[in-house]
Amino acid sequence: MSDTKQDLLEYLKTINIELEFSNIEKFSTISIADGFHISRSLASQYLNSLFREGKVVKIDSRPVYYISRFVFERDFDIILNTLCFSSLSEVKEYLSKQKKTKYSFESMVGFDGILSETISQIKSAVSYPSASGLNYLLYGEVGVGKSTLSKCAYEYQVMKKDSPIKRLICDGLNDQFIQQFCESIKVAKEGIVVIKRGNHISSEDKKLLSRILDNRYFIDDAGNKIFVSCSLVLLYDETNLSDLGMLADFFPIKCFVPNFAERYSTEKEKTIIKFFKKEAHILSKNIEISYALMKYLMNANYQHNLDDLNNIIKEICARANMEASNVLYIGVNHLPERLTNTGNSIMEKEFKTGTDWINVNDYTQPDASESIIDLFDSIIKEFSKEDINVHTSIRNSSMLLNKFYDDYIYNSNFNSDFIFSYNMKFEDVINSVTYAYNYVIPENCSSILSYYGFVKKTVSKKIQDWYIKNRYELKSIIHKLVRNNCEIDIIVERIKLAFSYNMNIALDDTSILILYILFLNYNNLNKNRQFVSIIICHGVSTAYSIAKTVNNFVGQHIFEYIDMPLDKTMADIAEHVSKYIKRYNIKSDILLLVDMGALEELGTYLKKVENNIYVLNHISTPMALSVATMIMQNESVAKIESECQKYFCSNFSAYENKKKEDAILFVSDNGKNMALRIKDTFVNSLPKHIDVEIFVSDKIEIEMTDFLEKIKKDYNILFVLGASGIESETNYISIENLVEEEELDKITVLLGSYLDKEEIMLFRENLIYSFSLQSIIDNLSVLDANKVLFYAKNAVSFLQKELHYTFSSNALPGIYIHICFMVERLITKEPISSNHDGKEFELKNKNFINIAKKSFRNLCNHYGVELTTAEIQYLYEYIEDDRRKKER
């Protein structure tokens, strides 16, 4: 940060907020520029830069106001979760809600990370349609935040019901627990009773409590039957629920709260900053902490988790405050002696490295996940380019991975202790497979995989969210690489299994993509190899010996091997081969070289596998060597069969089992880029990923090459969508008629095995919406097409409900487009004119006019326009025309 900008930030901290923002003008750009004696344009530049860095609050009104984040949080005693407001009234409303709701799930660190599943469970419990929700149990170590979660749940419940709910607390440590519990039930009525420290309830009281909950009532001292009509929340300070016994059965939703050590690194860091920021506000001082202290606090073990961490931070701030400085520089030396004896030596290092300090009030947390997401976004873009081939995409992606390694791993000490030990295990697993197959893999492969796995699992949930969003793109790239290089399939599957067996780690598609890219870039793999070749022999190591000898001799891994005991039947061998194919996810054709004549009938026992099986018998080392040479030369199966029969008297059998996968072809007569746009619109309209191969082409490629015939050879084309000129193709659907009822019905039937009825309806709706959006984008000049179409869609849905009428698929796009253009006309003061008598229409159609105005209320309010009678009349006529067409 430049000195001037830093000085400006310090200047902002001197301007306090007065009651009800009576001095708001002091925070305008002009006032700040005058007070700091710089030009307005320079002040605006610095202030916007500080806002982007998360150091000032911006009120984006006219004029724009900028307030120090430190001052804002200190004066209002809150921790902000947003820094931009559209107006001063929005700021006041935000502060009012903050005061009203002291506890909210969103205020908890980790609400969108490690606590997301726990919070989801709690919300489902309190939202259950009964008086006060379902009973639920929060369990975990002491100090992990169970009490805070239960308070947040109460605030959430009050907000949802918008009415007062009684909440009482009883303590498992109370000697008169059952008496306290019964009194709480009486008072709470249909409210909530929280049982804290449930692990301290005595065995006798547990039995009594179980009996009460089983009966759903108890008898009070006056002999009255008191029913348990409230909901119960049990806070249990243990991670094992076995001691609860039968009592656990009365809490249908059990929510685990993880301890501090199990949380993502980013969440640990946020928690520590949050605690320090509170102390900075209490002391009214700037606090800067060393990275060494941050690292110590993040990695330390706390018996009472957040409670211990909070108390330690309070203690070290109190120790630092004794130095009576305006800025408290807090390092490891401020830790109590009971925690460390290395403070002084570390403190010297801290002061020598001036940049290694964190200002807790201005700190914007770096996120290791961002660099990983950027990397894989770039890789996806690389494989989406149509003007380069797959090999170029592999090479460019490999360069991106190498650069990422250099920038973020090699020169970084990010969790170096972990990376070292974890990476060694990754390297051992990968090498154990690659050495067996005579392939090479760059040293940085294991480092990149381990770094990615660590960040995804322990640092940030963002990567998991990104992965879920981009699964389809990742799978598409992997399929593209598999189609071009089937030889590598088994290697990657073996590595996946090795990780699963040796490290209990399931590699996701992102990790698999890393392996494919690096393998394919650093090895001369035979992309044209047609099949996987397996030698099967009876005995202990016959197949192994032949396969290893030939593989070593030719310098490539040509043959897999299966050794079978002599007493095994044909059915046993077939089952073993079937499991082998399934285990290694083999998709290509399979050539079996077997030792005995009887085994040539092996294919008849393998009809359930979805691979074409070719069998050659009388295997020997010379024959295997000859076959390996022909495989390396990409000879056909027919050629291999002929040579083996001629020179080795081998018999051949073929079993065609492979079922064609479904595919969809998108074609355009305006080039491949247009076909890609059509494909993207179609795929994005699907409610879920469907396991159908997607191909994109242009009309010229279809007419001038055998592209279509090649696809038909391996795939069952469900339909061709796109350009005119190929109408003769079976199940051709023209893009111009795509959203018409007849064509949508055709697509519905063809996709019926992939989507259920609800998904089909959602798909049709999305498709109509998407193609309407494209038409609107191409023609609107003023409005944001996405936003106006969103409001239009909601208005039309409301209109259909009110009219008890469903528009046809043919009419919907036109209605959407008309409404969007109508809004733009009204905004630009160019309303539609009508030749018809408006007064007569008003008299005859009062009900329709009222429904239309009601349906379009949100849209009109948002854009500040009024629906004219002429516009309503036009809409009425459009709908009536649709009715008439339906009745024909």
PyMOL commands that set and color helices and strands:
alter all, ss='L'
color gray80, all
select helices_A, chain A and resi 3-12+19-21+24-27+29-36+40-52+69-76+88-100+105-107+116-126+146-161+177-188+198-200+203-215+242-250+260-262+265-283+291-299+305-321+332-334+343-352+368-384+390-410+416-434+444-459+462-469+471-484+486-503+509-522+542-554+570-583+597-605+621-632+637-648+672-685+699-704+707-714+735-737+741-750+757-779+785-803+812-827+838-844+846-855+857-863+869-887
alter helices_A, ss='H'
color red, helices_A
select strands_A, chain A and resi 56-59+65-68+84-85+136-139+167-171+192-196+217-219+225-227+231-236+253-256+286-290+327-330+357-359+531-538+559-564+589-594+613-616+652-655+661-668+693-698+715-722+732-734
alter strands_A, ss='S'
color yellow, strands_A
deselect
rebuild
show_as cartoon
